[in-house]
Amino acid sequence: MVEYICDFMSNIHRRRVTPDVGPGYLRPLLPSEAPNEGEPWEDIMSDVENKIMPGITHWQHPRFHAYFPAGNSFPSILGDMLSDGIGCIGFSWAASPACTELETIVCDWFGKAMALPKEFLYFSPGSKGGGVIQGSASESVLVCMLAARAQAITRLKESPVYAHLDETTLLGKLMAYCSRESHSCAEKDAMICFVKLRILEPDEKSVLRGETLQQAMESDVAEGLVPFFVSTTLGTTACCSFDNLQEIGPVCKKYPEEKVAEVVPVPKSYLGHILPDTYKMQTLLTSTSTI
């Protein structure tokens, strides 16, 4: 397998970037039932090469320019092999202490490499938490939105203006925001969280601006709604546009009377595999409220 992977990575440039197959091509090539007995390894790899590979889109190909790059390297492959060999499900510290502690340490490494403010690090004075690894940007936005929703409901219950309302009514008052250039996960996540979402129009360069967000928030507050979540993007999947965090962050801080701090997740769909310029990233992130 190691030899196959090495050969595949070394010669991927010789393959087609996208497959030349039609829907359902694989069904007649494979048995309709799982085999009752094992097969020789040579036969299995022959099936992989002759039946599976013709239907693979090669994201690692040097001429693949669709969607977003999928970071890969020989060290990362070896890391996956070691992790699969250990076979540990580290969903909590008790389940596997090293998994949890290694995640916190490496997340801090990455945060420091991007010059994130100390509030985003685990091991900094007064820290209330740090980074956590999610399976995808979609999952990360959902986790952020759920956390923001819980925080917003808690704070609204503490406010004399909303204390008499039940949670269902309070939930109906929450409003989230994103750009039309945002990934579709923002809209789907809002549906999962049962909150309203206002999709805002970006400017002529596909950038979400602070003024646009402020106008939307002012309009919603006048209607009795409560802004609680703003999804921004650095490097959208569709056109690699950057929302203006330096304008958006201060807008999110203009509603202290609502006692609901906006959560501003920043997915980097297209540029997520590239370590950004540390000074620019620090300037952007220090301008936001909570990410």
C-alpha positions, 0 to 999 in steps of 0.5 A: 500500500505504501508503495502504491501511494508513493507511486500514485503521488509521484505520477498523478500528473500522468492521470486525467484530472476528472473522470470520463465516466457516466452516472452508475458506471461502477454498479455493473463492475462490482458484485451485488453482494459482499464476498464471503471469502477474502481475495488476494491482495493483488486482485484487490489492488487491481480492482482499485486501479482498474475500477475505482481510479477511473471514477476518481477526481484527482484533487492533488493533480497539478491541473486541478483548479476547481473547488478549493485545494485539498492539502496533502503531503507525505508527512500527513499521509504517514500521520494518518497511517499512524492514527489509523494504526492506533485506532483511538477515538479521542472524544474526551480527555478520559477516553484518551488523555494524549489525544485531547492534550495534543490537540490543545497544544498543536492548536496553540502552535497554529494560533501562534503561527498566525499571530492570533490574539492571546484570547484565542490560545489555550495556554495564555493568562486568563484564557477561557479556551482555545481552538478545537479541530472540526471535520469541516468548515461546515461543521465548524460554522454549525458548532459556532452557531449553536454556541452563539444561540445558547449564549444569546438565549442565556443572556436574553433570559437575564435581561428584564426586557426579555425575561418574561418570554419562553425559549421558543419565543426568544429563539424566534427573535434571533437573527444571523447574517452572512454574505451572498458569497458565503458557503451554503453551509451558513444557510443550512446551519441556520435551518438546523439551529431554527434561527432566522438568517439574513443574506446580505449583498456584497459590494461590486468586488464580492466583499461584505462591507460593514455599512451593509451589515450595520444597516441590516442590523439597525433595521432588524433591531427596529423590528424587535429582532436580536442580532447574534451571529455574523458569518464572514469569509476570508477566501470564498469558495466561489471567487476567493473574495475577502469580507472586510473584517476591519469594518464588520468587527466594530459593527458587531460591538455597537449593540451592547444594549442587547447584551448579546455578543455577536459570534463571528466565525471566519471560514477560509474556504479557498485559502484555508490551506495557506498560512496567511500573512501574520500581521494582516491576520492579527489586524483583522482578528483583533478588529472583531468581537468574538470568533 
